[in-house]
C-alpha cells in the first residue's frame, strides 16, 4: 500500500499538469474526492466548459493499468454498453498525462468530460438498482467476449487481495478502531466467508472483468439516462462481487434486501444466475465490508473519510452479527 501526499501537495500537483491541457496554471481546482486518487472539477475558460481532472495517487496504479482502464471504458462506450465520461486528451494528443511535481516526483493524470446530473435518489434505490443490475449484466457480457489489447493489465479481486496478506487496500486487522471484541467477531465472519466462497470457486461464466465500484456515488443520472463513472477499481473478480461493491457504505440499510433483489432481477433480465450465485451474496457483501474496514485505516488523510470512520466499525460489528446469525440479506429473489 502506497500512501499519497498530503492534501496541500495534491492541490499543488494539480496545477503542475494543467499546461499539458492548454490550461493556465492558475485555473481554480475544486476538490471533489480524495481517495485512491484526487478528483477535481475545473473550468476551461477557453471552451466555456467544466472538466474533471483525476490525479493518480503516486505508486497506486501503473501506466499500463491506467491505460488498460481507459481502453476498456472506451470500448464499452463505443459499443453502446453504457454511458461514461469521455477522455479529454492533452494538447499532444495523449490520453494520460505524465508530469513531475514541485519535488520532482513522477505522477499521472487523466482529464475527463464533466457530466452534469445527480446521484440516484436514496429514497428510490430499488428501481435504480434494477437498472444497474441490467447494466452490470450487459457489461459482463461484453467483458466475456472482449479480446483485451496487448499489455492489458488490471488487478484481481479475490479473498486474499481483498482481506488477506495480499490485500490491495490494507487488512481489517490493521484498523486501530477494531477493538478485541471486534477482532474476534470479524475473524469469525472471515472464517465463514472463506467456508462459503471456497466451494463456489471461480465458476465459468461467473468470473471476469468487472467495474468493481458501482456504488451510488459513481452513478450520475440526467436527462440522457444513467452514467457510470470511476472505473479505477475495475479488475478481475466474481460477477457477484459487482453487486457487493454496489452495496458499499449502505450495508446497514433496512431495505438492503429489497435493493439487492432489484439488482438481481435486473441482472437476470440479461444473464442467468443460479442458486449458488444467490447463496454467496451475503458472504460477498460481508467480504466487501471487511475490505472497507481495512481501507478506512489507510485513507484517513481524506476529511470525509475520517468523518465516516468513527461509526464504520460499530456498524460493521452489527452487520457481522447478523451475517453470523444468517440474518443478513435473507431474501428469495
C-alpha positions in Angstrom: 0.0 0.0 0.0 1.5 3.3 -1.0 0.4 6.3 1.0 -0.2 9.5 -1.0 1.0 13.0 -0.4 -0.9 15.5 1.8 -3.9 17.4 0.6 -1.8 20.5 0.1 0.6 18.5 -2.1 -2.3 17.1 -4.2 -3.5 20.7 -4.9 -0.1 21.8 -6.0 0.3 18.7 -8.2 -3.0 19.6 -10.0 -1.6 22.9 -11.1 1.5 21.3 -12.4 -0.2 19.3 -15.1 -2.6 21.9 -16.5 -0.2 23.3 -19.1 -0.4 19.9 -20.9 -4.1 20.5 -21.5 -3.6 24.1 -22.7 -5.0 25.5 -19.4 -3.5 28.3 -17.3 -1.8 27.1 -14.1 -3.9 29.5 -12.1 -7.1 27.6 -13.1 -9.3 27.1 -10.0 -9.4 23.4 -8.9 -12.3 22.3 -6.8 -11.6 19.1 -4.9 -14.5 16.6 -5.3 -13.0 13.5 -3.8 -9.7 12.3 -2.3 -9.3 8.6 -2.1 -7.2 6.3 -4.3 -6.9 9.4 -6.5 -7.6 13.1 -6.2 -10.6 14.2 -8.3 -11.1 17.8 -9.2 -13.6 19.9 -11.1 -12.2 22.8 -13.1 -13.5 25.4 -15.6 -12.0 25.6 -19.1 -12.4 29.3 -19.8 -11.4 28.9 -23.5 -14.0 26.3 -24.3 -16.5 27.5 -21.6 -17.0 24.0 -20.2 -16.3 22.2 -16.9 -13.8 19.3 -16.9 -12.8 16.7 -14.4 -9.2 16.2 -13.6 -8.1 13.0 -11.9 -4.7 12.9 -10.3 -3.5 9.4 -9.8 -2.0 8.6 -6.4 1.7 8.0 -6.9 2.6 4.3 -6.9 -1.0 3.1 -6.8 -1.6 2.3 -10.4 1.0 1.8 -13.1 0.9 3.4 -16.5 -0.2 0.1 -18.0 -3.1 -0.3 -15.6 -4.4 3.2 -16.2 -4.1 2.7 -20.0 -6.0 -0.6 -19.7 -8.8 1.1 -17.7 -9.1 3.7 -20.5 -9.1 1.1 -23.2 -12.0 -0.8 -21.6 -14.0 2.3 -20.9 -13.7 3.5 -24.4 -14.6 0.0 -25.8 -17.8 -0.3 -23.8 -18.8 3.3 -24.6 -18.1 2.8 -28.3 -20.3 -0.3 -28.2 -23.1 1.5 -26.5 -22.9 -0.8 -23.5 -23.1 2.1 -21.0 -22.6 5.8 -20.8 -19.3 7.1 -19.3 -17.5 10.4 -19.5 -15.2 10.8 -22.5 -11.5 11.1 -22.1 -10.1 14.6 -22.9 -6.6 14.2 -24.4 -3.6 16.5 -23.8 -2.5 19.1 -26.3 -0.1 16.5 -27.6 -2.9 14.0 -28.0 -2.1 11.8 -25.1 -4.9 10.2 -23.0 -2.6 10.0 -19.9 -0.6 13.0 -18.8 2.8 12.2 -17.2 4.3 15.0 -15.2 6.6 15.8 -12.2 5.5 17.7 -9.2 7.4 20.5 -7.4 9.6 18.0 -5.6 10.4 16.1 -8.8 8.0 13.2 -8.1 6.5 11.3 -11.0 2.7 11.3 -11.4 -0.1 10.6 -13.9 -3.3 12.5 -14.6 -6.4 12.0 -16.8 -8.8 14.7 -17.9 -12.5 13.7 -18.4 -15.7 15.2 -19.6 -17.8 16.7 -16.9 -21.2 15.1 -16.7 -23.9 17.2 -15.0 -26.6 15.4 -13.1 -27.5 13.9 -9.7 -26.9 10.7 -7.9 -29.9 8.3 -7.7 -32.4 9.2 -5.0 -31.7 7.5 -1.7 -35.4 7.1 -1.3 -35.9 5.2 -4.6 -32.9 3.0 -4.9 -34.7 -0.2 -5.8 -35.7 1.0 -9.3 -32.2 2.4 -9.8 -30.6 -0.8 -8.8 -32.8 -2.8 -11.1 -31.4 -0.7 -14.0 -27.9 -1.1 -12.5 -28.2 -4.9 -12.4 -29.2 -4.9 -16.1 -26.3 -2.6 -16.9 -23.9 -4.8 -14.9 -25.0 -7.9 -16.8 -24.6 -6.2 -20.1 -21.1 -5.1 -19.1 -20.2 -8.6 -18.1 -21.5 -10.0 -21.4 -19.1 -7.5 -23.1 -16.1 -8.4 -21.0 -16.7 -12.1 -21.5 -16.4 -11.7 -25.3 -14.0 -8.8 -25.5 -10.4 -9.5 -26.7 -8.2 -7.5 -24.4 -5.5 -5.5 -26.1 -1.8 -6.5 -25.8 -0.4 -5.4 -22.5 -3.8 -5.2 -20.8 -3.3 -5.2 -17.0 -5.8 -4.8 -14.2 -5.8 -6.1 -10.6 -7.6 -9.2 -9.4 -10.2 -9.0 -6.6 -10.4 -12.3 -4.7 -10.4 -13.2 -1.0 -6.6 -12.7 -0.5 -6.4 -9.5 -2.4 -9.5 -8.2 -0.5 -8.7 -9.1 3.1 -5.7 -11.5 3.1 -2.0 -10.9 3.4 -2.0 -9.6 -0.2 -4.9 -7.1 0.4 -4.7 -4.2 -2.0 -6.2 -1.7 0.5 -4.8 -2.9 3.8 -6.2 -5.5 6.2 -9.1 -5.1 8.6 -6.8 -6.2 11.5 -4.7 -3.1 11.0 -7.6 -0.7 11.7 -6.9 0.8 15.1 -10.7 1.2 15.7 -11.1 -2.6 15.7 -11.2 -3.5 19.4 -10.5 -7.0 20.8 -14.2 -8.0 20.8 -14.5 -6.7 17.2 -11.4 -8.7 16.2 -12.9 -11.9 17.5 -16.2 -11.2 15.7 -14.7 -10.2 12.4 -12.4 -13.2 12.5 -15.4 -15.5 12.8 -17.1 -13.6 9.9 -13.9 -14.1 7.8 -13.9 -17.8 8.5 -17.5 -18.1 7.5 -16.8 -16.1 4.3 -13.9 -18.4 3.4 -16.0 -21.5 4.1 -18.8 -20.3 1.9 -16.8 -19.0 -1.0 -14.3 -21.9 -1.2 -16.8 -24.3 -2.8 -18.2 -21.6 -5.0 -14.7 -21.1 -6.5 -14.5 -19.2 -9.8 -17.2 -20.8 -11.9 -17.0 -20.4 -15.6 -19.2 -17.5 -16.8 -19.2 -16.1 -13.2 -15.7 -14.6 -13.1 -14.2 -11.9 -15.3 -13.5 -8.2 -15.8 -15.9 -6.1 -13.8 -16.4 -2.4 -12.9 -15.9 -3.1 -9.2 -17.3 0.1 -7.8 -20.9 0.7 -9.0 -22.0 2.3 -5.7 -24.4 5.3 -5.7 -21.5 7.9 -5.6 -20.4 6.6 -9.0 -23.8 6.8 -10.7 -24.9 10.0 -12.3 -28.4 10.5 -13.6 -29.5 13.2 -16.0 -32.0 13.6 -18.9 -29.8 11.3 -21.1 -30.0 8.4 -18.6 -27.5 6.8 -16.2 -23.8 7.4 -16.4 -21.2 5.2 -14.7 -18.0 6.9 -13.6 -14.7 5.9 -11.9 -13.5 2.6 -13.4 -10.4 2.9 -11.4 -11.2 -0.3 -9.4 -12.1 -2.3 -12.5 -10.4 -5.7 -12.4 -11.0 -9.5 -12.5 -13.4 -10.9 -9.9 -16.6 -12.7 -9.4 -19.6 -11.2 -11.2 -21.5 -11.2 -7.9 -18.7 -9.0 -6.5 -20.2 -6.3 -8.7 -23.3 -6.5 -6.6 -21.3 -6.5 -3.3 -19.4 -3.4 -4.4 -22.5 -1.6 -5.4 -23.8 -2.0 -1.8 -20.7 -0.3 -0.2 -21.5 2.1 2.6 -25.1 1.2 2.8 -25.0 -2.3 4.2 -26.8 -1.2 7.3 -29.9 0.0 5.4 -33.1 -1.8 6.5 -34.2 -2.1 2.8 -31.0 -3.7 1.6 -32.7 -6.9 0.8 -35.1 -5.1 -1.5 -32.3 -3.2 -3.2 -30.3 -6.4 -3.7 -33.3 -8.3 -5.0 -33.9 -5.5 -7.5 -30.3 -5.7 -8.8 -30.6 -9.4 -9.2 -33.9 -9.0 -11.1 -32.3 -6.6 -13.5 -29.2 -8.8 -13.9 -31.4 -11.8 -14.6 -33.1 -9.9 -17.4 -29.9 -10.2 -19.3 -27.8 -13.1 -17.8 -28.7 -16.2 -15.9 -27.9 -16.6 -12.2 -28.4 -20.0 -10.4 -29.0 -20.8 -6.7 -25.3 -20.9 -5.9 -24.8 -17.4 -7.2 -27.6 -16.1 -5.0 -26.4 -18.1 -2.0 -23.0 -16.3 -1.9 -24.4 -12.8 -1.9 -24.3 -12.3 1.9 -20.7 -13.6 2.1 -19.7 -11.3 -0.8 -21.2 -8.3 0.8 -19.6 -9.1 4.2 -16.3 -9.6 2.4 -16.6 -6.2 0.9 -17.4 -4.7 4.2 -14.3 -6.2 5.9 -12.3 -4.9 3.0 -13.6 -1.4 3.7 -12.7 -1.7 7.4 -9.1 -2.2 6.3 -9.4 0.5 3.6 -10.5 3.1 6.2 -7.3 2.7 8.1 -5.2 3.7 5.0 -7.3 6.6 3.8 -7.8 8.9 6.9 -6.0 11.7 5.0 -9.3 12.5 3.4 -11.6 14.6 5.6 -14.9 13.0 4.5 -13.5 9.5 5.1 -12.2 10.5 8.6 -15.7 11.7 9.4 -17.3 8.4 8.5 -14.6 6.3 10.2 -15.9 6.8 13.7 -19.1 4.9 13.1 -17.9 2.5 10.4 -16.5 -0.2 12.7 -19.5 -0.2 15.1 -21.9 -0.5 12.1 -19.7 -3.3 10.7 -19.9 -5.1 14.1 -23.8 -5.1 13.8 -23.6 -6.3 10.2 -21.2 -9.1 11.2 -23.5 -10.3 14.0 -26.4 -10.5 11.5 -24.2 -12.3 9.0 -23.1 -14.9 11.5 -26.7 -15.5 12.6 -27.8 -15.9 9.0 -30.0 -12.8 9.3 -28.1 -10.7 6.8 -29.5 -10.4 3.2 -32.1 -13.1 3.7 -34.2 -12.9 0.6 -35.6 -15.2 -2.1 -35.5 -13.3 -5.4 
